[in-house]
Amino acid sequence: MLILYDNMISGNAYKVRLLLTQLGIAFRTVQKSVTNGETRQPDFLAINPNGRVPAVVFDDGRKLAESNAILLYFAEGTGFLPGDKFARAQVYQWLFFEQYSHEPYVAVARFLRHLPQPLNAQAEARMPELLQKGHAALKLMDNHLAGRQFLVGDAYSIADIALYAYSHVADEGGFDLAPYANLRAWLGRVAAMPGHIPISHKCGG
Amino acid sequence: MLILYDNMISGNAYKVRLLLTQLGIAFRTVQKSVTNGETRQPDFLAINPNGRVPAVVFDDGRKLAESNAILLYFAEGTGFLPGDKFARAQVYQWLFFEQYSHEPYVAVARFLRHLPQPLNAQAEARMPELLQKGHAALKLMDNHLAGRQFLVGDAYSIADIALYAYSHVADEGGFDLAPYANLRAWLGRVAAMPGHIPISHKCGG
């Protein structure tokens, strides 16, 4: 059975749990702490040399890392990735936007808030920039979602899964989503999709 | 004709110039400064609301941003993207690795060195972390390239283009590539591919 190296705090790992569940693909999870160095131990570096969850291992031993690469792999040929070439490229655009302009701020602010408080001075000094750039990403999404049901082509896709993962828990990082009515309505639509699971839902072993 | 919103310093823009040139796709470029706020002006935000080059505009007005999304769009169905599903997923993995674990350190260190020197205290304070994490990314690539000709499946692909863009000018950011013999040999192989152009080569208008 497919193995997912997973972490219950990680929105990146949640993306994969969510897609696999909605696709009905069986998997078991191996939990890896992201705070105690488990993902930097030799056994895990043999799976992902970059030392990050999520990563998946197939029955034949092949390995794949990077949450959005895993989403693309499993979404191919399904309704979660558009058949139209340009719409597919728009999904790619959102996936790279997520990893470059959204996650490093929205997710990292949340992660710092999950650490024992109060933060050290270095972490605390980062928060204003994280909040400013995270809000820029959320505002961009909110503008785009005006009059749209989903991020690409008005159909639910892995672009929505990738952006939902950390947007819907942005408040845990100190982001107030009240100004973003389009984004909040979209969060509701994503959460109402068939087979949706919450981030804390524990799937598999 | 396809329009590329471009910048001669940007490795992300260079990726697109390189692939389009190697594919023989005609394009013209519009240069946008990344230091004087041009990419944050309304005319450019109408093309890419995220205010970053590269972005392309097709003849019919459709727009696409994010360098690696543009690479994927044009590489589809060509020899620059593997036909095998799992090999393609490995290309995706490298593309996301590049944007999350490589570019934010290797490219940003170089960008800071391109700014008027000496850097302000805030920029200077970032350099040790940029160098440490950038070296981690370069070391990971060097390890992976041991015994390999290219990053995925021993064939030149957009994974190589994406990682070459900032790796081959990493020295401009203060990275000494001397310890990375596999990586240096790979840089030479990429530079020897048919149709290769240097980063400073000016294509189009």
Boltz contact constraints between the chains, C-beta under 6 A:
constraints:
  - contact:
      token1: [A, 49]
      token2: [B, 140]
      max_distance: 6.0
  - contact:
      token1: [A, 50]
      token2: [B, 101]
      max_distance: 6.0
  - contact:
      token1: [A, 64]
      token2: [B, 89]
      max_distance: 6.0
  - contact:
      token1: [A, 65]
      token2: [B, 93]
      max_distance: 6.0
  - contact:
      token1: [A, 66]
      token2: [B, 93]
      max_distance: 6.0
  - contact:
      token1: [A, 66]
      token2: [B, 96]
      max_distance: 6.0
  - contact:
      token1: [A, 68]
      token2: [B, 96]
      max_distance: 6.0
  - contact:
      token1: [A, 69]
      token2: [B, 89]
      max_distance: 6.0
  - contact:
      token1: [A, 69]
      token2: [B, 92]
      max_distance: 6.0
  - contact:
      token1: [A, 69]
      token2: [B, 93]
      max_distance: 6.0
  - contact:
      token1: [A, 69]
      token2: [B, 96]
      max_distance: 6.0
  - contact:
      token1: [A, 72]
      token2: [B, 92]
      max_distance: 6.0
  - contact:
      token1: [A, 73]
      token2: [B, 89]
      max_distance: 6.0
  - contact:
      token1: [A, 89]
      token2: [B, 64]
      max_distance: 6.0
  - contact:
      token1: [A, 89]
      token2: [B, 69]
      max_distance: 6.0
  - contact:
      token1: [A, 89]
      token2: [B, 73]
      max_distance: 6.0
  - contact:
      token1: [A, 92]
      token2: [B, 69]
      max_distance: 6.0
  - contact:
      token1: [A, 92]
      token2: [B, 72]
      max_distance: 6.0
  - contact:
      token1: [A, 93]
      token2: [B, 65]
      max_distance: 6.0
  - contact:
      token1: [A, 93]
      token2: [B, 66]
      max_distance: 6.0
  - contact:
      token1: [A, 93]
      token2: [B, 69]
      max_distance: 6.0
  - contact:
      token1: [A, 96]
      token2: [B, 66]
      max_distance: 6.0
  - contact:
      token1: [A, 96]
      token2: [B, 68]
      max_distance: 6.0
  - contact:
      token1: [A, 96]
      token2: [B, 69]
      max_distance: 6.0
  - contact:
      token1: [A, 96]
      token2: [B, 99]
      max_distance: 6.0
  - contact:
      token1: [A, 99]
      token2: [B, 96]
      max_distance: 6.0
  - contact:
      token1: [A, 99]
      token2: [B, 99]
      max_distance: 6.0
  - contact:
      token1: [A, 99]
      token2: [B, 100]
      max_distance: 6.0
  - contact:
      token1: [A, 100]
      token2: [B, 99]
      max_distance: 6.0
  - contact:
      token1: [A, 101]
      token2: [B, 50]
      max_distance: 6.0
  - contact:
      token1: [A, 140]
      token2: [B, 49]
      max_distance: 6.0
